Amino acid sequence: MLQGTGSNVGKSLLVTGLCRVFSRRGLLVRPFKPQNMSNNAAVTPDGGEIGRAQALQARACGVPPSVHMNPVLLKPQTEVGAQLVVQGKVRGAFNARDYGALKPRLMPAVLESYEKLGREADLVLVEGAGSPAEVNLRRGDIANMGFAEAVHVPVLLVGDIDRGGVIAALVGTHALLEPDERRRLRGYIINKFRGDPGLFDDAHAVIAARTGMRGYGVVPWFERARLLPAEDALDLEARSSRGTGAIRIVVPRLRCAANFDDLDPLAAEPDVELRIVAPGEALPNADLVILTGSKATIADLEDFRAQGWDIDLAGHVRRGGAVLGICGGLQMLGRRLADPLGIEWPPGEVEGLGLLDLETVLAGAKRLEAVRGCDVQSGLPVAGYEMHVGRTSGPALASPMLDLGGRLDGAVSKDGRIMGCYVHGLFAADAFRHAFLARLRPRRASGLAFEQQIEQTLDALADHLEGSVDLDGLLALARLRDADRA
């Protein structure tokens, strides 16, 4: 199990790379994260949802994603509350205090999922959440040491040297743990090192003297990590790209932005400048404005107006700019958006941006489904997934954006400049992505093969770890599990 000295230290990336490393060695490998908090989610083949990072890790293993790879998923909807997903299905919405009380009762589902994966794998790579040093959250813990102790799994700490203070982070985390938890720590990995790793050699003795832990690797900064789907909204600004700027795409940063890896194929195009606009900034001139998915669509729409972005967007449309809404973004583009049952918490209703003659009521079962079809305008194939609550109706649906095997989805304005759909992942389809961008400005196809790029990056990440981590030592640690249990 890899636990971190803090959030965003690179646990997910390391687990992803190790999944590919050990799979290439011929082992049956499965990723597992007991509890995740992210609005970047993926749909599994059986119609559940898990964190996007675990779906990527499954891909690195060469297997389909499973709800058991991330049995507890929290999707933030407010500053203090989140939707709870257990083994792929929505369980309800809870504030932080209520979830803290509920958390211990989720351990049976976590253990069930872990044991299921263990029965089909030679090696399970477990990823913690946040840090075990958050001792105020230790009671009922299912994400870090609480889980590690329940299944007798050895633990490595991951420290991020790029943010500074990594020695203090490792030693401090060790000091805050209880004696039994410290004995479970087998070592550490230093991540995101820039420069000569040999400069860290003397630090190993310092860490060992204070913790007894040994180092299993100093991992250099992996620049190509930006080409892989990100787990956390903290990484959203990093998805910006400069390209040549021939095509300019602007994305207002919604507070509860969801499934923002929709943007990754666009950011990878060499002639696209994709800019994430932070709250407090005006929307600049662009060819296209994209409204992403949201986990709290009404709240994000109200905040959108509070930033003055509705005024900026209206000016963009008057100047002839294009707009695309994906999922929650589609709902925002309509005339009205209502949540009478408080699905997104609390109940409410707001006026939409009025750019498409639609209205949406958040009601009914959540739609979780992988889909295939074509773009109506070009006839080119697309594939992706739906992950939403809401029934959208209105005259604009008579001009759909997508044909999903006979089921029409989304809407396009008469002039073709305002578009929206419910399907995530569209832009991974190379031919469609080129045709879509060529509608904004004439261009030559770049030749970018996005899915191939992901595979190449996963292999490059595995090569990166092969040269910097004691992989045989990690396998030896994994074999200690039975001895620890005894």
Residue pairs with C-beta under 8 A, 6 or more apart in sequence:
1 126
1 127
1 128
1 147
1 148
1 153
1 154
1 155
1 156
2 11
2 14
2 15
2 125
2 126
2 127
2 128
2 155
2 156
2 157
2 158
2 189
3 11
3 128
3 131
3 132
3 144
3 145
3 148
3 155
3 156
3 157
3 158
4 10
4 11
4 128
4 130
4 131
4 157
4 158
4 159
4 160
5 131
5 133
5 157
5 158
5 159
5 160
5 166
5 169
5 170
5 172
5 173
6 130
6 131
6 133
6 160
6 163
6 169
7 130
7 131
7 232
7 234
8 160
8 232
8 234
8 235
9 158
9 159
9 160
9 163
9 191
9 192
10 158
10 160
10 191
10 192
10 219
11 127
11 128
11 158
12 53
12 56
12 57
12 127
12 231
13 191
13 222
13 225
13 228
13 461
14 158
14 189
14 191
14 219
14 465
15 31
15 53
15 57
15 125
15 127
16 31
16 53
16 56
16 57
16 60
16 228
16 458
16 461
17 60
17 458
17 461
17 462
17 464
17 465
18 29
18 125
18 465
18 469
18 471
18 474
19 29
19 31
19 57
19 58
19 60
19 61
19 125
20 60
20 61
20 458
20 459
20 461
20 462
21 462
21 465
21 466
21 471
22 29
22 123
22 125
22 471
22 475
23 29
23 60
23 61
23 62
24 462
27 121
27 122
27 123
28 120
28 121
28 122
28 123
29 61
29 121
29 122
29 123
29 124
29 125
30 58
30 61
30 63
30 69
30 117
30 118
30 120
30 121
30 123
30 124
30 125
31 54
31 57
31 58
31 60
31 61
31 69
31 124
31 125
31 127
32 54
32 68
32 69
32 70
32 113
32 114
32 117
32 124
32 125
32 126
32 127
33 51
33 53
33 54
33 69
33 70
33 126
33 127
33 128
33 129
34 70
34 71
34 72
34 110
34 114
34 126
34 128
34 129
34 142
34 143
34 147
35 71
35 72
35 73
35 74
35 106
35 110
35 129
35 142
35 143
36 50
36 51
36 53
36 54
36 70
36 72
36 73
36 74
36 129
36 231
37 73
37 74
37 75
37 76
37 82
37 129
38 51
38 52
38 53
38 73
38 74
38 75
38 231
38 232
38 233
39 75
39 76
39 233
39 256
39 257
39 258
39 259
39 293
39 295
40 51
40 52
40 53
40 229
40 230
40 231
40 232
40 233
40 258
40 259
40 260
40 261
41 49
41 50
41 51
41 52
41 73
41 75
41 85
41 258
41 259
41 387
42 49
42 50
42 51
42 52
42 54
42 55
42 65
42 385
43 49
43 368
43 369
43 370
43 385
43 386
43 387
44 50
44 55
44 64
44 65
44 66
44 67
44 88
45 64
45 65
45 370
46 66
46 67
46 88
47 88
47 368
47 369
48 67
48 85
48 87
48 88
48 89
48 368
49 67
49 73
49 85
49 88
49 368
49 387
50 65
50 66
50 67
50 69
50 70
50 73
50 88
51 70
51 73
51 231
52 229
52 230
52 231
52 259
52 261
53 127
53 229
53 231
54 65
54 69
54 70
55 65
55 69
55 229
56 228
56 229
57 69
57 125
57 127
58 64
58 65
58 66
58 69
59 65
59 454
59 458
60 458
60 462
66 117
67 87
67 88
67 89
67 113
68 87
68 112
68 113
68 114
68 116
68 117
69 113
69 117
71 86
71 87
71 106
71 109
71 110
71 112
71 113
71 114
72 84
72 85
72 86
72 106
72 109
72 110
72 142
73 84
73 85
73 86
74 82
74 83
74 84
74 85
74 99
75 82
75 83
75 85
75 258
75 295
76 82
76 256
76 295
77 83
77 93
77 256
77 295
77 296
77 299
77 344
77 345
78 296
78 299
78 345
80 95
80 96
81 93
81 94
81 95
81 96
81 345
82 93
82 94
82 96
82 99
83 90
83 92
83 93
83 295
84 90
84 91
84 92
84 93
84 94
84 99
84 102
85 91
86 106
86 109
87 109
87 112
87 113
88 368
90 366
93 343
93 344
93 345
94 102
100 137
100 139
100 140
103 140
103 141
103 142
104 140
104 142
106 142
107 142
107 146
107 147
107 150
110 142
110 147
111 150
111 151
114 124
114 126
114 147
114 151
117 124
118 124
123 475
123 478
126 147
126 148
126 153
128 143
128 144
128 147
128 148
128 155
129 143
129 144
130 137
130 143
130 144
131 144
131 173
132 138
132 144
132 145
132 173
132 176
132 177
132 181
133 172
133 173
133 176
133 177
135 176
135 177
138 145
138 146
140 146
141 147
145 155
145 177
145 178
145 181
145 184
147 153
148 155
148 181
148 184
149 180
149 181
149 184
151 481
152 481
152 484
152 485
153 184
153 481
153 484
154 184
154 186
154 477
154 478
154 480
154 481
154 484
155 184
155 185
155 186
156 185
156 186
156 187
156 188
156 189
156 216
156 474
156 477
157 170
157 173
157 174
157 185
157 187
157 188
157 189
157 213
158 188
158 189
158 191
159 166
159 169
159 170
159 188
159 189
159 190
159 191
160 166
160 169
160 191
160 192
161 190
161 191
161 192
161 193
161 200
162 191
162 192
162 193
162 194
162 221
163 192
166 190
167 203
167 206
167 207
170 188
170 207
170 211
170 213
171 207
171 210
171 211
174 182
174 185
174 210
174 211
174 213
177 185
182 211
184 484
185 211
185 213
186 213
186 214
186 477
186 480
187 213
187 214
187 215
187 216
187 473
187 477
188 207
188 213
188 214
188 215
188 216
189 215
189 216
189 217
189 218
189 219
189 469
190 200
190 215
190 217
190 218
190 219
191 219
192 219
192 221
192 222
193 200
193 218
193 219
193 220
193 221
194 220
194 221
197 218
197 220
197 468
200 218
204 214
204 215
207 213
207 215
208 214
216 469
216 470
216 473
216 474
217 465
217 468
217 469
217 470
218 468
219 464
219 465
219 468
219 469
220 464
220 468
222 461
222 464
224 457
224 460
224 461
225 461
226 238
226 239
227 264
227 268
227 453
227 454
227 457
228 454
228 457
228 458
228 461
229 261
229 264
230 236
230 238
230 239
230 260
230 261
233 257
233 260
236 253
236 257
236 260
236 276
237 253
237 276
237 278
239 260
239 263
239 264
239 267
239 274
239 276
240 267
240 274
240 275
240 276
241 267
241 268
241 269
241 272
241 273
241 274
242 273
243 269
243 270
243 271
243 272
243 273
243 274
244 270
244 271
244 273
245 271
245 273
246 271
246 272
246 273
246 441
246 443
247 269
247 271
247 272
247 273
247 287
247 288
247 437
247 440
247 441
247 443
248 272
248 273
248 275
248 284
248 285
248 286
248 287
248 288
249 266
249 272
249 273
249 274
249 275
249 286
249 287
249 288
249 289
249 290
250 275
250 277
250 283
250 284
250 286
250 288
250 289
250 290
251 263
251 274
251 275
251 276
251 277
251 289
251 290
251 291
251 292
252 277
252 283
252 289
252 291
252 304
252 307
252 309
253 276
253 277
253 278
253 279
254 291
254 292
254 294
254 300
254 303
254 304
254 328
255 279
255 296
255 299
255 300
255 303
256 294
256 295
256 296
256 299
256 300
257 292
257 293
257 294
257 300
258 292
258 293
258 294
258 295
258 327
258 328
259 292
259 293
259 326
259 327
259 387
259 424
260 292
260 293
262 290
262 292
262 293
262 326
262 424
262 425
262 426
262 427
263 274
263 290
263 292
263 427
264 427
264 450
265 427
265 428
265 433
265 448
265 450
266 272
266 274
266 427
266 433
266 437
267 274
268 448
268 450
268 453
269 433
269 437
269 446
269 448
270 446
270 448
271 437
271 443
271 446
272 437
275 284
275 286
277 283
277 284
277 309
279 303
279 307
280 307
282 308
282 312
283 289
283 309
283 312
283 313
283 316
285 316
285 319
285 321
286 316
286 321
287 321
287 322
287 440
287 441
288 321
288 322
288 323
288 324
288 440
289 313
289 316
289 321
289 322
289 323
289 324
290 323
290 324
290 325
290 326
290 329
291 323
291 324
291 325
291 326
291 328
291 329
291 330
291 332
291 333
292 326
292 327
292 328
292 329
293 326
293 327
293 328
293 329
293 387
293 388
293 424
294 300
294 327
294 328
294 329
294 332
295 328
295 344
296 344
296 345
297 328
297 331
297 332
297 337
297 339
297 344
297 362
298 337
298 339
298 344
298 348
298 349
298 350
299 344
300 328
300 332
301 332
301 337
301 350
301 352
301 353
302 350
304 310
304 332
310 353
313 323
313 353
313 355
316 323
317 323
317 355
317 417
317 418
320 417
321 417
322 417
322 418
322 419
322 439
322 440
323 333
323 355
323 417
323 418
323 419
324 419
324 420
325 331
325 332
325 333
325 356
325 419
325 420
325 421
326 420
326 421
326 422
326 423
326 424
326 426
327 386
327 387
327 388
327 421
327 422
327 423
327 424
328 388
329 420
330 356
330 358
330 392
330 410
330 411
330 420
330 421
330 422
331 337
331 352
331 358
331 360
331 390
331 392
332 352
332 353
333 352
333 353
333 355
333 356
333 358
333 418
333 420
334 352
334 353
334 354
334 355
334 356
334 357
334 358
334 359
334 360
334 392
334 394
334 396
335 351
335 352
335 354
335 356
335 357
335 358
335 359
335 394
336 349
336 350
336 351
336 352
336 359
336 360
337 349
337 350
337 351
337 352
337 359
337 360
337 362
338 348
338 349
338 350
338 359
338 360
338 361
338 362
339 347
339 348
339 349
339 361
339 362
340 347
340 349
340 361
340 362
340 363
341 347
341 362
341 363
342 348
343 362
343 363
343 389
344 362
344 389
352 358
352 359
352 360
355 413
355 418
356 394
356 396
356 411
356 413
356 418
356 420
357 394
357 395
357 396
358 392
358 393
358 394
358 396
358 397
358 411
358 420
359 392
359 393
359 394
360 390
360 391
360 392
360 393
361 390
361 391
362 389
362 390
363 389
363 390
363 391
364 389
364 390
364 391
365 389
366 387
366 388
366 389
367 386
367 387
367 388
367 389
367 422
368 385
368 386
368 387
369 385
369 386
370 383
370 384
370 385
371 383
371 384
371 385
371 386
371 404
371 405
371 423
372 381
372 382
372 383
372 404
372 405
373 381
373 382
373 383
373 402
373 403
373 404
373 405
373 407
373 409
374 380
374 381
374 382
374 402
374 403
375 382
375 401
375 402
375 432
375 435
375 436
376 400
376 401
376 402
376 403
376 408
376 412
377 401
377 412
377 416
377 439
378 432
378 435
378 436
380 429
380 431
380 432
380 435
381 429
381 431
381 432
382 402
382 423
382 426
382 429
382 432
383 425
383 428
383 429
384 423
384 424
384 425
384 426
384 428
385 423
385 424
385 425
386 422
386 423
386 424
387 424
388 422
392 422
394 411
396 411
396 412
396 413
397 408
397 410
397 411
399 411
399 412
399 413
399 414
400 408
400 409
400 410
400 411
400 412
401 409
401 410
401 411
401 412
401 419
401 420
401 421
402 408
402 409
402 410
402 421
402 423
402 426
403 409
404 423
409 421
409 422
409 423
410 419
410 420
410 421
410 422
410 423
411 419
411 420
411 421
412 418
412 419
413 419
416 439
426 432
426 433
427 433
427 436
427 450
428 450
428 451
430 445
430 448
430 449
430 450
433 448
433 450
434 443
434 445
434 446
437 443
465 471
